[in-house]
Amino acid sequence: AQPGDAFSFFYYLFTDDAKHLVPNKMRDFFCTINLDQEEVFRTQVVEKSLSPYFGEEFYFEIPRTFQWLSFYIYDKSVLQKDLRVGKVAIKKEDLCNYTGKENWFMLQPVDSNSEVQGKVHLELKLNELITDNGSVCQQLVVHIKECHGLPLINGQNCDPYATVSLVGPSRNDQKKTKVKKKTSNPQFNETFYFEVTRSSSYTKKSQFQVEEEDIEKLEVRVDLWNNGNLVQDIFLGEIKVPVKVLRNDSFQAWYLLQPRENGNKSSKTDDLGSLRLNICYTEDCVLPSEYYVSLRNLLLKSSDVQPISASAAYILCEVCRDKYDAVLPLVRLLLHHHKLVPFVAAVAELDLKDTQEANTVFRGNSLATRCVDEMMKIVGKHYLKVTLKAVIDEICESPKPCEIDPIKLREGDNAEINMENLRYYVDKVFREIVQSSISCPTLMCDVFYSLRHLAAKRFPNDPHVQYSAVSSFVFLRFFAVAVVSPHTFHLRPHHPDAQTSRTLTLISKAIQTLGSWGSLTKSKLSSFKETFMCEFFKTFQEDKFTESVKKFLDDVSSTESKEPSGLSEPVHLKEGEMYKRAQGRTRIGKKNFKKRWFCLTSREFTYHKQQEPIFTIPIKNILAVEKLDESSFNKKNMFQVLHGEKPLYIQANNCVEASEWIEALCRVTRCNQKRLSFYHPSAFLNGSWLCCKATVENTVGCARCTADVPADTQIEIDGDRETERIYSLFTINMSKLQKLEGTEIACGSIAVYQGPRKEPDDYSNFTIEDSVATFHTLKQIIDIVEKLNESHEKYRKKRSSSAKYGSE
């Protein structure tokens, strides 16, 4: 990370539902997540409901600046355009007020005033002029340079123009720019002059002073509009700058466009319904790596601390109200530095001390289980794809009816045929899983090996606990979860429909049960709440299933080196639908944009029209991957893949997707020997490069290529960024750390500190096994965080000293 790099992280948990939506009848609803007006995610469609429950979570990094985080509720239509019922829009500055807790938000109407986004670049100046008769007047000069990020109108770039006004109690002087066609980033470069005040006399001995009374009441207002030609112009946003801030000075700055203060506000917004959200937003400033050495080293030696409860990593997770906030960056940091396995083993051993029954091993949401869950999500992506993708594709693309619940059977359904279909799918998924041990990542095997032997040591008289310790993760928390939510694990590009989702749910239930049989001496049919599932599983009571599970669990929890599954098999990294510009390889080839399916592996980058790739670039041939200026084709979210032939120009669906593709492509090509040092940020059109105006197509680029990214093609981790996140968590919880430190001094060797009654959540059941070791670690944490506070404060002061009025 470079000094002062700012990274915005946004974790969004769509935990609940919407209620009382209009129109007031049962409809099909879905919700989208938008940065300003740009859609970055959408939920599945919930059919026939007025209070849909979505229950989905999204975690992503925000690759650009934004003003609003918005959530739109849509009424799904088959034949017509989906209807926007309403929206929730939260200003970036207000996100901190809602983070980490559930909130109900009233839906607001969607109109042009509520859809404002973008910014305008202005230069303002007060000039003092002497007229022909010797009097003096103040002249305001407004130079409107450009705008950026204006909204789309009906999915297309707008035709913007600006009105510039000087407004006061008794005046409203207005001027207008020219209309710019089909652009969200218009370049105006127009200057307007306004007379501010006039004096009756002037002497060289005293400078003219603008009257305070006038200045207090004057303001510059810039309104952006979309030219409607034959229809009404559409409001795009406005800014207001008080003239008094200028005095006799001049400055230029970017201003964020704002909605009208007196915009159309419905008095019945509550009639649209409401939406419940759980949002967690963080924004961190990553300092140079050397600033984090002390904190990083303290965290990395956590597994060596005796007892583990006195380690910095353990204390971090205990002081955070939500353990997940701490587990995510901690696991990624430990994983990046190859310290995860011993830490998981240490916290798992502590977890097992509190486990009284063998059949409840690793079934709760402890620190150990959360660390393993997060580890499997990070390192198991490719494993899931090579194991399940083909069979999940078959289920989703050629679905067979599998409903076996008599209550949910539709008229004409045959329960016996449905049970046969479900049995076919379950057999196929189960077979793929138990035959996949050779593809299981080594890190997962190492963790499972530790968990297995720790469980056997804790319950020496139970021969099956060593298997249940592993199956509770690999079957219940890994494969079963991926089956029921394939889109979450990138096994499918879109949400499955309602019938397919139900099929996947039934398969997932079956896999959970089958996975536990290898660790039990008798079946669990009596534990099923649903009679129909009990009947279904009677057909599975065969020794071969139990033996298959046992062999699989033995294989994935073994530290013996496995034969390579074939280094020739490429690692599947990313896939999705995007638009590519036709490369015009034939004389009649038309250079337009076409939707194609793109696939990136560790060997090649391809796009497909149907099954077979129609264009392939070997990874070794990629010379650079860079963003493409929007001005090239008047399209957002474009990037270019430079290889031996002409550049491949690609448009992603949104900024998050574009950032992810660029990062994945850069990572897999980082070690290519012929990578370029310079590139052209714009396209070669009409005989010249738009960026540097060079007329030779193969001339050297005019801009330096962006810095390299980490070379690991499967694990995307920036250690400094994760350490900064951990520092932020310690900072947020500093009062808890300081109170704990004081408690250590006062309480000596107390075993468990329950905390003051007024704040039970702060310290409830905080385990203190060794008060001396814990106090020592707490003191180290506090000292390190205070030093980092000083470094961040220096950066903040430096940043604020260079800020101007109106700048972002």
C-alpha positions, 0 to 999 in steps of 0.5 A: 500500500502507498502512503495515505491510500484510502480504502473503503470497505463495505459489508452489507447484511440483508438480514430481513425483509420489506413490509407493506409494499405497494401496489397493495396486492401480492406481487413478485419483488426484488431489491437492488444495491446501488452506488449512487444510481449504479446497480452493483448487486440484486437479490433473488425474486420473492414471489407473491408477497407483500412483505418479502423476506430476502435474507441475503448478505453481500460483502464487497469493496467500494472501488470509487467515490460515491455520494449515496448508498441506495436500495431500490425495491422493484415489482418484477414484471414479465412482459413490461419494464420492472416497476420501481416501488421505492427506495432507501438512500443513505448519504455516505456521511450518514452510514456510520449512524446505522452501521452494525445494527438493524434499522427499518427505513421508510421507502421514498418515492423515486423521482428526478430530484431523488436521483441526483448524483455526480459533481461539478468543477468550478472556479470562482473569483471576485474581481475589482473593476474601475468603470469609465467614470472612475467608480468601482464595481465588484465582478464575480467570475464563474468558470464552469469547467466540467462535470463528472458522474451525471446520472443516466437517463433511461439507461443512456448517457444524458444531454446535459447543460448548466444554468449559472445564476447569481441569486439574492433577495432582489435579483436572479441573474441567470446564464446558460451553457451549451448542451453537450451530447450523450455524455455523463462527463461533460466538458463545458469550459465556459466563463460567465460574468456577474456584477456584484456591487457598485460604488458611487466613488473611488479613491486610490487611498482606500480599497473598495470594500464589498458591503457586508449586507449584500454579500451575506445574501448573495449566492452562486447557484449552478443547476444541471439539466438534461436537455429534453428536446421535445419533452420537458428538461430533467433536473440533474442536481444543483450546488449553491456557494455563498459569495461571502466565502470568496471575499477578495480571494479566488479558488477552484474546487469540485462540488457534489451535486445536491437535490433541490431543497424544495424538491417534490416530497410526497406526504404519503411516503409511508404508503410505499412500505419499509425495508429492514437493513443491517449495514456495516460500513468502514473506511480505512486509511492504509499507511506504509507497511513499516507503520504496522510492524509492531502490531503485525508481529504481536498478532502473528505470534498469538499462537505461541502465547500461553495460554491462547486467551492471553494473545492479542488475536484472542483479545481482539475477538473478545472485545469486539461486540460482533466476532465476525468483524474481527474474524474476517481481517484476522483470518486473512492476515494469519493466512497471508503469513502462514500462521492460521493453522496453529492459531485455529488449533489453539483456539479449538483446544480451548473450545473443546475444554468447554464441550461436555458431550462428543455429539456437540463438538464444533456445533456452536458459533465459537471463535474456532468455528468462525475462523474455520468457516472463514478459512474455507470460504477463502481457500476453498473457492476452487475446490467447490467449483471443480467438485460441484459446479458441473452438477449444480449447472445440471440441476439449475439448467435442466431442473426436474421436479423434486418436491416430496412434501405432500403439503407442497405438491402441486396438482398433477405432481407424482410424489414417487417420480419426484422422490426418484428425481431427488434421489438421482440428484442427491446420489450425484452430488454425494458421489462428487463430494466423496470422490473429491478428496484429492482436490481438497486444498492442503491448508484445509486438510491441515486444519481438519487434521488438527481438529480431528486429533484434538477432538479424539484427545478430548473424548478418547472413549468415543471412536466416532468423534474424530469424524464428526469433528471434521464432518461438522465443517466440511459437510454442514458448513461447506458443501451443504451451504454451497449447494443451497446458495450456489450464487453466493459461492460463485457456482452460478451467476444468478439466483436460481428460481423458486422451484430450483431453490427448493430442490437445492434446499432438499439436496442440502438437507440430504447432504448434511445428514449423509455427511454425519452418518460416517461418524455415527453407529446408528441412523438419525431417522428419528431426529427428522421433524418432517415425516417425508424426509424420514421416508426418503432416507430409509432408501439410504440406509446402506453401509456403502454410504457410511464407508464412503463418508468415512474414507472421504473424511480420512482422506481430507484430514490426512497430512500425507501428501496427495498425488497431484490432481494434475498440474495440467488442470487449470485453476478456475478463477472467475467468470461472468457476463460482460460486453466486448467490443467487436475487434473487426477482424474481417473487412465487414466486421462492425465494431459494436458491443456484444454480450459474451460470457467470459471465463478466466483460468490460470491458463487462459482468458476466453469469451463464449457465445455458447458452450465453446470459446470463440476467442482465447488469449493465453495468460502468458500472452497478456501484456497488461490489463488497464482501465479505459477512459470513458471518453473512448466510447462514452461507456462506463466501467470499461477496461482493456486487455493488451495482448499480441493482437489489437486490444480487447475492450470490455465493459463490465456491468458495474464499477465493483465488477470491473474492479474485480476483473481487473484485479483478477487479470492483473494477479494472474498475469503479474509474472509474465515476462513481457508485461508492458511498462506503458499503455494508452489509456484511451482507444485508437479511433479514426487514425489516432490515439485519443489520449496522445493524438499519435497516429501510429497504432503500434506506438509506445503507450503514453501513460505508465502501467499501474503498479503490480498486485500480489501474485497469488492467483487464489488468495487475494490478501493485502496484509497491511490493509487487514492490519489497518482494519484490526487497528481500527477495531482496537481503536473503536474498543479502546475503552474496553481494553483500558478497563480490562487493563485496569481490572487486571491490576485490581483483580490479580489472578481472577479467573473470569471477570464478569464486568460491571452490571451496567455494561454486561456486553463489554466483558461478559465471560471474558476468560482470563486464564493467566492475569499476568500474561493477559495484562502484558499483552493488553499493555502492548496493544494499547501502546501500539495503538496509541503510536498508530493513532499519532501517525494517523493524526499526522496524516489527517492534519496533512490532508485537512491542510490541503483541503479547500471549501467545496472540495470532496 
